[in-house]
Structures are given as structure tokens and as C-alpha cells.
Amino acid sequence: MFTHIVVLTLAESAELTAADDIVAGLRALVGQVPGLLSARTGQDLGLAAGNATLIGILEFESEQAWRDYGTHPAHKALISEKIAPVLAGKAALQVAGFDEATA
């Protein structure tokens, strides 16, 4: 399992629906992008100043599937149409699965 995590901060001038549109777009990539197994998303609750706007946790079947996702037309369209016009900041990382603490 290969995980891609992206944290986006949208511009203050972004429409209120911009985050919803991006979340919907990320979720819609599942089934369109080969090797993309799931897309978990969440939006900040606005409880602390300076927080990012949203997170996407995308699970891929392999590193190669993630690399192919980077050039997939549906992903590129999401970036150009929904993300780039409102993006103020981005952080991302890729991990080979997750380690979970257990009690």
C-alpha cells in the first residue's frame, strides 16, 4: 500500500464552496485513476487560526500507480480547474502505508 497525503490551504478570497468542490473532485478520482484505491478527505473545522483548509489521504496500490496519477488527465484537470485558482499553500508527503499505535 502506498499513501499520498496532501494538505491544502486555500486563499482567503476563495469561494465558500471551493473546498467542497475540491473534496468532491478528489473523491471522484477513485474509479477514474487506475490504482487509486481510496480517497479520504476532511475539511478544517475552523477552530484555530492559521490552519490549513483541507486534507486528502489517497491510497494507491503501488508507488507506480501514484506516479501515474500525477499525469492522469482527470487529476490534472482537478488541479487546473479547481485547485490552482484558489490555492494559497500546499504540503504533501508519500508513505509506504501507515503504522498505527495500538493500546
N, C-alpha and C positions, 0 to 999 in steps of 0.2 A: 504494500500500500504506500502511496506517495501522496503527501498532503501539501497543498499550496494555501497559504494564509495571506489574505490581503486586507489591510486596514485603510480605509479611505476617509479623508476629511474633505468635505465639500465646502465650497466658497459660501460665505455668509449671504451672498446675493442669489444663491441657488433657490429655485422654486421649492416650495414645501414638498411637492411630490417627487422631486428629483431622487431622493434616497429610495423611495418606494419603487420608482422606475428601475433603478439600478439593481435593487434586490430582486425584483421580478425578472430582470434580464439575466442575472446570474443563475437563478433557478431554472430558467428556460433553456440554458445551455446543456443541462442534463438531457440526454436523448438526442441532442444535435451534434455534440462533440464526441467522437469516438474515444473511449477510455475514461471519460469523465463519469465517475460512479455516483457522486452526490455533491450537492452544494448546500451547505448550511450557512445561513445568514442571520445577522442581527443588527439592529439599529440602536444607537446610544439612547439612553433614557433622558439625557439632558440634566443629570443630577450634579455634574461638576463642570465648571468652565474649562475650556481647553481640550476636552475630549475629542476623539475622532468621531465621525458620523456613523460609519457602519463597518462591519466585518464580513468577510466571506471566507469560509473554510471549505475548500474544494478537495475532494478525494479522487485520486486518479489510480488507475490500475498499475501504472508504471511511470518512471521518470520520462520515458519517451512519449507517453500519452500526454503528459504535462507540456513537454516541449512542442508537440504537435498542436496542442490547444493554443499556444502563443501565436500561431499563424493561422488558426482556423478562421474562416470568413465570419462566422457568427460572433466569435469573441472579438474580432477586430471591429465589427460593426457596433457592438455594445460599447466598446471603448470610444470610438469616434462619435457616435450619436448621443450616448447617454452620460458617459463618464468624463471624457476630456473637457466638454464645455463647462462643467461645474466643479472640476477638481481643484482643490487647494493644496492637498498633500496626500502622499501615499507611502505606506510601508508594506513590505511583503517579505515572506520567508517560505522556504520549502523544507519539509522534514520528511524523513522516511518513517511515516507512522507517528503515533503518539505513545508515550509512556504514561500510564495512569497510576496515580497513587491509590493504594487500597488500604483500608483500615483493618 
